[in-house]
């Protein structure tokens, strides 16, 4: 099913003496005992609703422009632990654990440490770079102000349903219901506000508004290619489904030939690219622009041509040719960002200036052809030549495997 976070009402303050740089919502599946799988991050925007501090998700920014594509704020949530409760020891209470976090702005000491790390990296002093990285990791760059558990909508059959999840505080093992703020109490006591939907929600204390709906047929066709337990933005479903299709073809090819190795750019590069949040966001933005121009016939296009002579796709037609070619092309396009000197290191989350500079570098590279983007300052974009990683060789295998 598809889960969308619309807004959070009466969110408590973090009580910081410094400015808050960013508001984030973290979500992860939870089976009542353990956390399941990955964590998904959704940016939020602080605002006022009926005079009460609130968060908004998936809406336009202050300048009226969309913060991100609409489907980036819709999450695909699927799990088979409800169906296999007896097999998994009765852990059938699958929920969606949600945390509302704020990122405080970096102080002067944090920015100096980031500058030292960038200078050490440019100079090639690995020991100093590692020391600066350890210092950055010790900085508290995110504070949780509230959390909650979204129950699995068992009764949802068709259409959509809205759930108001109470926000909690304290430890997850000893939760405490957050009290209503003074501003929310005044708004809820108003005779006119009491009759509105927002006023009724404010009377129940801090809440998170969640919308759940079943996937349509077009979305479920690609979603069924993903793992049985997953939580990811709906915008990433076509990319992940294509990745799984390519992996299935490569696995079948490897089973047929002994000592087989994969040279697919998608399988080699996509996990590393998506591990970087900024690269992943620009990757998905380019994918969205390219896929928006595809016709329905191209979306249904079966396996057709192969872009390289070594590819085994011609023998097993299970990969959509259009999605496969675009995914491999984008992986090769963004690959230099992982090895270039012009790509800044990941700064402290609260260092707004360093984060903005790094995002501009990634976006400027994504909006241009790689040759154009890397030719303006060739001395900065050069990667490490003749790296030992390029000469890795497994001498334990038989010699015939490399002939």
C-alpha positions as CSV (number, residue, x, y, z in Angstrom):
1,X,0.0,0.0,0.0
2,X,1.0,3.7,-0.3
3,X,1.5,5.8,2.8
4,X,1.6,9.6,2.7
5,X,2.4,12.0,5.6
6,X,0.4,15.2,5.2
7,X,1.1,17.2,8.3
8,X,2.0,17.1,12.0
9,X,0.1,19.3,14.4
10,X,1.4,20.8,17.7
11,X,4.9,19.6,17.3
12,X,7.0,20.4,20.4
13,X,10.1,22.5,20.1
14,X,13.6,21.1,20.5
15,X,14.5,23.9,23.0
16,X,17.8,24.7,21.3
17,X,19.8,27.9,21.7
18,X,20.8,27.8,18.0
19,X,18.9,28.0,14.8
20,X,17.3,24.9,13.4
21,X,18.7,24.1,9.9
22,X,16.2,21.4,8.8
23,X,13.2,19.3,9.8
24,X,13.2,15.6,8.9
25,X,10.8,12.7,9.2
26,X,12.4,9.3,9.6
27,X,10.2,6.2,9.0
28,X,11.0,2.5,9.4
29,X,9.0,-0.7,9.7
30,X,8.7,-2.3,13.1
31,X,7.2,-5.7,14.0
32,X,6.7,-5.0,17.7
33,X,10.1,-6.2,18.7
34,X,12.7,-5.2,16.1
35,X,13.1,-2.7,13.4
36,X,12.8,-4.1,9.8
37,X,14.9,-3.0,6.9
38,X,15.9,0.5,5.9
39,X,15.0,4.0,7.1
40,X,13.3,6.4,4.7
41,X,13.8,10.2,5.1
42,X,11.2,12.8,4.2
43,X,12.0,16.5,4.5
44,X,9.5,18.7,6.3
45,X,8.7,22.3,6.4
46,X,7.8,24.2,9.6
47,X,4.7,26.4,9.5
48,X,1.8,27.5,11.6
49,X,-1.7,25.9,11.5
50,X,-4.3,27.8,13.4
51,X,-1.5,29.6,15.2
52,X,0.0,26.2,16.4
53,X,3.5,25.1,15.4
54,X,3.1,22.4,12.7
55,X,5.1,20.5,10.0
56,X,4.0,20.0,6.4
57,X,5.2,17.3,4.0
58,X,5.1,17.2,0.3
59,X,3.9,20.7,-0.3
60,X,5.3,23.8,-2.0
61,X,8.1,25.8,-0.4
62,X,8.0,29.5,0.6
63,X,8.7,30.6,-3.0
64,X,5.6,28.6,-4.3
65,X,7.7,26.0,-6.1
66,X,7.4,22.3,-5.4
67,X,9.9,21.1,-2.8
68,X,10.2,17.7,-4.6
69,X,8.2,15.6,-7.1
70,X,4.9,14.6,-5.6
71,X,5.6,10.9,-5.7
72,X,8.8,11.4,-3.6
73,X,6.6,11.9,-0.5
74,X,4.5,8.8,-1.1
75,X,6.0,5.7,0.5
76,X,5.5,2.1,-0.7
77,X,5.0,-0.1,2.3
78,X,4.7,-3.9,2.1
79,X,5.3,-6.7,4.5
80,X,4.3,-10.4,4.6
81,X,4.7,-10.7,8.4
82,X,1.0,-10.3,8.9
83,X,0.3,-13.3,6.7
84,X,3.2,-15.4,8.1
85,X,2.6,-14.6,11.8
86,X,2.7,-18.2,12.9
87,X,5.9,-18.9,10.9
88,X,7.7,-15.9,12.4
89,X,6.9,-16.7,16.0
90,X,3.8,-14.5,16.3
91,X,5.4,-11.2,15.4
92,X,2.4,-10.0,13.5
93,X,2.0,-6.5,14.9
94,X,3.7,-4.7,11.9
95,X,3.7,-1.0,12.3
96,X,5.5,2.0,10.8
97,X,7.8,3.7,13.3
98,X,8.1,7.4,12.7
99,X,10.4,10.0,14.2
100,X,10.3,13.8,13.8
101,X,13.8,15.2,14.0
102,X,15.4,18.6,13.7
103,X,18.9,19.4,12.6
104,X,20.5,22.3,14.5
105,X,22.6,24.7,12.6
106,X,26.3,24.0,12.9
107,X,28.3,26.2,15.3
108,X,31.6,27.9,14.6
109,X,33.6,24.9,15.9
110,X,31.7,22.5,13.6
111,X,32.4,24.6,10.5
112,X,36.1,24.9,11.3
113,X,36.3,21.1,11.6
114,X,34.6,20.7,8.2
115,X,37.1,23.2,6.7
116,X,40.0,21.3,8.2
117,X,38.7,18.0,6.8
118,X,38.3,19.5,3.3
119,X,41.8,21.0,3.4
120,X,43.3,17.8,4.6
121,X,41.5,15.8,2.0
122,X,42.8,18.1,-0.8
123,X,46.3,17.9,0.6
124,X,46.2,14.1,0.8
125,X,46.8,13.8,4.5
126,X,44.8,10.7,5.2
127,X,45.6,10.6,9.0
128,X,44.4,14.2,9.5
129,X,41.3,13.5,7.3
130,X,40.4,10.5,9.5
131,X,40.8,12.5,12.6
132,X,38.6,15.3,11.3
133,X,36.0,12.7,10.3
134,X,36.0,11.2,13.8
135,X,35.4,14.7,15.2
136,X,32.5,15.3,12.9
137,X,30.9,12.0,13.8
138,X,31.0,13.0,17.5
139,X,28.9,16.2,16.8
140,X,25.2,15.9,17.6
141,X,23.6,16.8,14.3
142,X,20.0,15.6,14.8
143,X,17.6,15.7,17.7
144,X,14.3,13.8,18.0
145,X,11.4,15.9,19.2
146,X,8.6,13.4,18.9
147,X,7.9,9.9,17.6
148,X,4.9,7.7,16.9
149,X,3.7,4.3,15.6
150,X,1.4,4.1,12.6
151,X,-0.7,0.9,12.8
152,X,-1.1,-1.3,9.8
153,X,-4.5,-0.6,8.2
154,X,-5.9,-4.1,8.2
155,X,-9.4,-3.1,7.2
156,X,-8.3,-1.2,4.1
157,X,-9.7,-2.8,1.0
158,X,-10.1,0.0,-1.6
159,X,-9.9,3.7,-1.7
160,X,-8.0,5.4,1.1
161,X,-8.2,6.1,4.8
162,X,-6.8,8.8,7.1
163,X,-5.2,8.0,10.5
164,X,-4.3,10.5,13.2
165,X,-1.4,9.1,15.1
166,X,-0.6,10.5,18.6
167,X,2.9,11.8,19.0
168,X,4.9,10.4,21.9
169,X,8.0,11.3,23.8
170,X,10.6,9.7,26.1
171,X,12.1,6.3,25.4
172,X,10.5,3.9,22.9
173,X,10.3,1.2,25.7
174,X,8.6,3.7,28.1
175,X,6.6,6.0,25.9
176,X,4.9,9.1,27.3
177,X,2.0,11.0,25.6
178,X,3.0,14.6,24.8
179,X,1.0,17.2,26.5
180,X,-1.0,19.9,24.6
181,X,0.9,23.2,24.1
182,X,-0.5,26.5,25.4
183,X,-1.1,27.7,21.8
184,X,-3.0,24.5,20.9
185,X,-5.1,24.8,24.1
186,X,-6.1,28.4,23.2
187,X,-7.0,27.4,19.6
188,X,-9.0,24.3,20.7
189,X,-10.9,26.4,23.2
190,X,-12.1,28.8,20.6
191,X,-15.8,28.4,19.8
192,X,-15.3,28.8,16.1
193,X,-12.1,26.7,15.9
194,X,-13.7,23.9,17.9
195,X,-16.1,23.2,15.0
196,X,-13.3,22.7,12.4
197,X,-11.4,19.5,11.7
198,X,-8.1,21.1,12.8
199,X,-9.7,22.2,16.1
200,X,-10.9,18.7,16.8
201,X,-7.5,17.3,16.2
202,X,-5.9,19.9,18.4
203,X,-8.1,18.8,21.3
204,X,-6.5,15.3,21.1
205,X,-2.9,16.7,21.5
206,X,0.1,16.5,19.2
207,X,-0.8,14.3,16.2
208,X,0.6,13.1,12.9
209,X,-1.8,12.9,10.0
210,X,-1.2,9.9,7.7
211,X,-3.0,8.8,4.6
212,X,-3.0,5.1,3.5
213,X,-4.3,3.8,0.2
214,X,-4.0,0.6,-1.9
215,X,-1.7,0.6,-4.9
216,X,-3.3,0.8,-8.3
217,X,-2.7,-1.8,-11.0
218,X,0.1,0.1,-12.8
219,X,2.0,0.7,-9.6
220,X,1.6,-2.9,-8.3
221,X,3.0,-4.4,-11.5
222,X,6.5,-2.9,-10.7
223,X,6.1,-3.1,-6.9
224,X,5.7,-6.9,-7.2
225,X,9.3,-7.1,-8.5
226,X,10.6,-5.7,-5.2
227,X,11.3,-7.6,-2.0
228,X,8.4,-8.8,0.1
229,X,9.4,-6.4,2.9
230,X,10.3,-3.0,1.8
231,X,9.7,0.7,2.6
232,X,10.8,3.2,-0.1
233,X,9.5,6.3,-1.9
234,X,7.1,5.4,-4.7
235,X,9.3,7.4,-7.1
236,X,12.1,4.9,-6.7
237,X,9.9,1.8,-7.5
238,X,10.7,1.8,-11.3
239,X,14.5,2.2,-10.6
240,X,14.6,-0.5,-8.0
241,X,12.4,-2.8,-10.1
242,X,14.7,-2.4,-13.1
243,X,17.7,-3.1,-10.8
244,X,16.1,-6.3,-9.6
245,X,15.3,-7.3,-13.2
246,X,18.9,-6.9,-14.2
247,X,20.1,-8.8,-11.2
248,X,17.8,-11.7,-12.0
249,X,19.2,-11.9,-15.5
250,X,22.8,-11.7,-14.3
251,X,22.1,-14.4,-11.7
252,X,20.7,-16.7,-14.4
253,X,23.6,-16.0,-16.6
254,X,26.1,-16.7,-13.7
255,X,24.3,-20.0,-13.0
256,X,24.9,-21.2,-16.6
257,X,28.6,-20.4,-16.8
258,X,31.3,-21.3,-14.3
259,X,33.5,-18.4,-12.9
260,X,31.1,-15.9,-14.3
261,X,31.5,-12.2,-13.2
262,X,29.1,-9.3,-13.7
263,X,30.1,-6.2,-15.6
264,X,26.7,-4.5,-15.4
265,X,27.2,-0.8,-14.5
266,X,23.8,-0.8,-12.7
267,X,24.6,-3.6,-10.4
268,X,28.1,-2.3,-9.7
269,X,27.3,1.4,-9.2
270,X,23.7,2.0,-8.2
271,X,24.0,0.9,-4.5
272,X,27.0,3.2,-4.0
273,X,25.3,6.1,-5.8
274,X,22.1,5.8,-3.7
275,X,24.1,5.7,-0.5
276,X,24.8,9.4,-1.0
277,X,21.6,11.4,-0.4
278,X,22.5,14.3,-2.7
279,X,23.5,12.1,-5.6
280,X,20.4,10.0,-5.2
281,X,18.1,13.0,-5.2
282,X,19.7,14.4,-8.4
283,X,19.7,10.9,-9.9
284,X,16.0,10.6,-9.3
285,X,15.3,14.1,-10.7
286,X,17.1,13.2,-14.0
287,X,15.2,9.9,-14.1
288,X,11.9,11.7,-13.6
289,X,12.6,14.2,-16.4
290,X,13.6,11.4,-18.8
291,X,10.7,9.0,-18.0
292,X,8.2,11.8,-18.3
293,X,8.8,11.9,-22.0
294,X,8.2,8.2,-22.5
295,X,5.2,7.1,-24.5
296,X,2.9,4.2,-23.2
297,X,4.3,2.0,-26.0
298,X,7.9,2.6,-24.7
299,X,6.9,1.8,-21.2
300,X,5.5,-1.5,-22.4
301,X,8.4,-2.2,-24.6
302,X,9.8,-5.7,-24.0
303,X,13.4,-6.7,-24.1
304,X,14.7,-5.5,-27.5
305,X,18.2,-4.2,-28.2
306,X,21.4,-4.6,-26.2
307,X,23.7,-1.7,-25.7
308,X,26.9,-3.9,-25.4
309,X,28.1,-7.1,-27.0
310,X,28.7,-8.9,-23.7
311,X,25.3,-8.4,-22.3
312,X,23.2,-11.6,-21.8
313,X,19.9,-9.7,-22.1
314,X,19.3,-11.0,-25.7
315,X,18.9,-14.6,-24.3
316,X,16.6,-13.8,-21.4
317,X,13.9,-11.2,-22.3
318,X,12.8,-10.1,-18.8
319,X,14.1,-6.6,-18.7
320,X,12.3,-3.6,-20.1
321,X,14.8,-2.2,-22.6
322,X,13.9,1.4,-22.1
323,X,14.3,1.4,-18.4
324,X,17.4,-0.7,-18.5
325,X,19.2,1.5,-21.0
326,X,18.4,4.7,-19.1
327,X,19.4,3.2,-15.8
328,X,22.8,2.1,-17.1
329,X,23.4,5.4,-18.8
330,X,22.6,7.4,-15.6
331,X,24.8,5.1,-13.5
332,X,27.7,5.8,-15.9
333,X,26.9,9.5,-16.0
334,X,27.0,9.9,-12.2
335,X,29.9,7.5,-11.6
336,X,32.7,10.2,-11.7
337,X,31.1,12.0,-8.7
338,X,32.3,9.1,-6.6
339,X,36.0,9.5,-7.5
340,X,36.6,13.1,-8.3
341,X,38.5,15.6,-6.2
342,X,36.0,18.4,-7.0
343,X,33.2,16.5,-5.1
344,X,33.3,17.8,-1.5
345,X,33.2,15.5,1.4
346,X,29.9,15.0,3.3
347,X,29.8,17.8,5.8
348,X,28.1,17.9,9.2
349,X,24.3,17.9,8.7
350,X,23.9,21.3,10.3
351,X,26.6,23.0,8.2
352,X,24.2,24.7,5.8
353,X,26.8,26.5,3.7
354,X,28.9,23.4,3.1
355,X,25.8,21.3,2.3
356,X,24.5,23.9,-0.1
357,X,27.9,24.1,-1.9
358,X,28.0,20.3,-2.2
359,X,24.5,20.2,-3.6
360,X,25.3,22.8,-6.1
361,X,28.3,20.8,-7.3
362,X,26.1,17.7,-7.8
363,X,23.3,19.6,-9.5
364,X,25.7,21.5,-11.8
365,X,27.2,18.2,-12.8
366,X,23.8,16.6,-13.3
367,X,22.5,19.4,-15.5
368,X,25.4,19.2,-17.9
369,X,27.1,16.6,-20.1
370,X,29.9,14.9,-18.2
371,X,32.5,16.1,-20.7
372,X,31.4,19.7,-20.3
373,X,31.0,19.5,-16.5
374,X,34.5,18.0,-16.0
375,X,36.4,20.1,-18.5
376,X,36.2,23.5,-16.9
377,X,38.7,22.7,-14.1
378,X,40.4,19.5,-15.2
379,X,42.9,19.6,-12.3
380,X,40.0,19.5,-9.8
381,X,38.0,16.7,-11.4
382,X,40.9,14.3,-12.0
383,X,40.5,11.0,-10.1
384,X,43.3,8.9,-8.7
385,X,45.1,7.3,-11.6
386,X,46.3,3.7,-11.5
387,X,44.5,3.0,-8.3
388,X,45.4,-0.4,-6.8
389,X,41.6,-1.1,-6.7
390,X,41.6,-1.3,-10.5
391,X,44.3,-4.0,-10.4
392,X,42.6,-6.3,-8.0
393,X,43.0,-10.0,-9.0
394,X,42.0,-13.2,-7.3
395,X,44.9,-15.6,-7.8
396,X,43.1,-18.5,-6.1
397,X,40.9,-19.1,-9.1
398,X,41.9,-21.3,-12.0
399,X,43.7,-19.6,-14.9
400,X,41.1,-20.7,-17.4
401,X,38.6,-18.4,-15.7
402,X,40.3,-15.3,-17.0
403,X,40.8,-16.6,-20.6
